[in-house]
């Protein structure tokens, strides 16, 4: 019949079907319709904007951060706050941030895998005000360069603590860490997956 779409059967793991059934019951949509809508939406995103997948990953990451009790604050306020607290309070803050980032790295590794892109998206979620460049080096390592326009030494120390703790949460081997005037770079190996 004209206008009717041909259908194919695609085998899916039972775990995906079970999860789809749970979600479909919660939202009140038949699970087959739900799966079809999810596929349509994701294929539409991938067809026109493959980088949107990174945006979806960051959105999921931010949701996980909220569950830790983390707050998303304007970067201007964060800089203002960091420059005004005493050194003891800053060290306590660093300890809390490092614990959160390690836990977050573990969650991202378990939920999404261990690849250079997942690590980059996780770092972007944690330091959303920075530019992050990824350089693949010849020895199989990756260097992540976190760049700011104009930062204080405390903001750079915080960014370094975030990057190192996240790498530990991902169970990566940290080769080196460098902090310069407006950048922090971390070189790592040990990803389980390639891009």
Secondary structure, 3 states (H helix, E strand, C coil): CCCCCCCCCCCCCHHHHHHHHHHHHHHCCCHHHHHHHHHHHHHHHHHHCCCHHHHHHHHHHHHHHHHCCCCCCCHHHHHHHHHHCCHHHHHHHHHHHHHHHHHHHHHHHHHHCCCHHHHHHHHHHHCCCCEEEEEECCCCCEEEEEECCCCCHHHHHHHHHHHHHHHHHCCCEEEEEEECCCEEEEEEECCCCCC
